[in-house]
Amino acid sequence: MDEFLMHVKEGLSQKPKFLSSRYFYDSRGDELFKQIMQLEEYYLPAYEMEIIKNQSKALAEFVSLKANELNIIELGAGNGSKTKYFLKELRPYFTTLNYTALDISPNILVENKIQIEQFISDVKIDGIAGNYFDTFPLLKSDDITKLILFLGANIGNFSTENAINFFKFIRNSISHEDYFLVAFDLIKHPREIIKAYDDAQGVTKAFNLNLLERINRELGGNFKIDCFDHFPYYNPTNGITASHLISLERQTVTLSDGTSFHFEPFEAIHTEISKKFFISDIENIAQNANFSVQNYYYNTTKGYVFVLFKPTFTI
Ligand SMILES: C[S@@+](CC[C@H](N)C(=O)[O-])C[C@H]1O[C@@H](n2cnc3c(N)ncnc32)[C@H](O)[C@@H]1O
């Protein structure tokens, strides 16, 4: 059975109902996410760009102390609109720079390659479509040091337990000389956080609802989109923003294979979490997965950080 169909059947039969944020990104979802990145309320890309512009040289100097050549592999790469600046800053520090983008969305990888190729020469660019849990372990290894990128605060989409498992997953496919660079959105005022997931123009709402439209398009669903609302909330006691789709009435939705799902009025489908971190949370994840922190690279407000990790040497 198709992976998406299997997921929808399982997720919408559970209590509470659940759909994974992994399925946000069909071509319409990719477009909406690009619009989210332009929103004033969605502060994350601006903070990230600030770090790329101000801190990439320091990072390149540090990594180039131990490596002349570098293979950069980015998980959940997206369209490369920020990474192209990062690659440009790093290029002069290495004799060879190769870049491989991994993303579940084939459309976005086409855009990623075009964007980066137009911006920088002399970098070998590759893109591999698929779930990175499948594609990353299959990458061929050579003697060149690897720098694994996980940007966009994507790590916040995992629970702490899954973040530790994700770090372990990376740890199992890299060697002691390799590096892992992860972007974390840090704990800040709850009002700044919640606005980022509930913008005034309703782009984030459209992005969340697109998941139901995708079910209609690909699985022959009959979701009435107007009968669902977007509802995010932020819990400052655990740093988690959770996004939901709320059924506005009692309704039954059917897929083309005949499967149906019943919704009570105001019943929620959980779609995404975006966790915000204290530095102590980051150190806890690293320690539990046998990584050590090499350096922190902050934006000017100290609300966002790139953390460079290296595997801990274990005998
Ligand atoms: C929030 S976007 C961030 C994109 C980019 N890193 C940035 O900062 O702009 C997440 C990206 O990860 C991809 N993605 C999500 N889950 C994935 C998975 N399991 N395997 C591969 N790609 C995934 C999505 O298609 C999307 O392009």
The ligand as a MOL file (V3000), in Angstrom:
LIG
                    3D

  0  0  0     0  0            999 V3000
M  V30 BEGIN CTAB
M  V30 COUNTS 27 29 0 0 0
M  V30 BEGIN ATOM
M  V30 1 C 10.6970 23.1970 7.1360 0
M  V30 2 S 11.3630 22.7540 5.5590 0 CHG=1
M  V30 3 C 13.0120 23.4030 5.7670 0
M  V30 4 C 13.8100 23.4780 4.5000 0
M  V30 5 C 15.2130 24.0510 4.6520 0
M  V30 6 N 16.0570 23.2100 5.4900 0
M  V30 7 C 15.1590 25.4530 5.1920 0
M  V30 8 O 15.6480 25.6950 6.2950 0
M  V30 9 O 14.6410 26.3250 4.4990 0 CHG=-1
M  V30 10 C 11.5830 21.0200 5.7700 0
M  V30 11 C 12.0770 20.2910 4.5440 0
M  V30 12 O 12.3750 18.9460 4.9350 0
M  V30 13 C 11.8050 18.0400 4.0180 0
M  V30 14 N 11.4960 16.8080 4.7630 0
M  V30 15 C 10.6580 16.6800 5.8340 0
M  V30 16 N 10.6780 15.4120 6.2890 0
M  V30 17 C 11.5680 14.7320 5.5070 0
M  V30 18 C 12.0310 13.3800 5.4860 0
M  V30 19 N 11.6140 12.4730 6.3780 0
M  V30 20 N 12.9480 13.0290 4.5430 0
M  V30 21 C 13.3990 13.9340 3.6350 0
M  V30 22 N 12.9800 15.2340 3.6080 0
M  V30 23 C 12.0860 15.6270 4.5360 0
M  V30 24 C 10.6030 18.7500 3.4460 0
M  V30 25 O 10.2620 18.2800 2.1520 0
M  V30 26 C 11.0660 20.2120 3.4270 0
M  V30 27 O 11.6810 20.5840 2.2000 0
M  V30 END ATOM
M  V30 BEGIN BOND
M  V30 1 1 1 2
M  V30 2 1 2 3
M  V30 3 1 2 10
M  V30 4 1 3 4
M  V30 5 1 4 5
M  V30 6 1 5 6
M  V30 7 1 5 7
M  V30 8 2 7 8
M  V30 9 1 7 9
M  V30 10 1 10 11
M  V30 11 1 11 12
M  V30 12 1 11 26
M  V30 13 1 12 13
M  V30 14 1 13 14
M  V30 15 1 13 24
M  V30 16 1 14 15
M  V30 17 1 14 23
M  V30 18 2 15 16
M  V30 19 1 16 17
M  V30 20 1 17 18
M  V30 21 2 17 23
M  V30 22 1 18 19
M  V30 23 2 18 20
M  V30 24 1 20 21
M  V30 25 2 21 22
M  V30 26 1 22 23
M  V30 27 1 24 25
M  V30 28 1 24 26
M  V30 29 1 26 27
M  V30 END BOND
M  V30 END CTAB
M  END
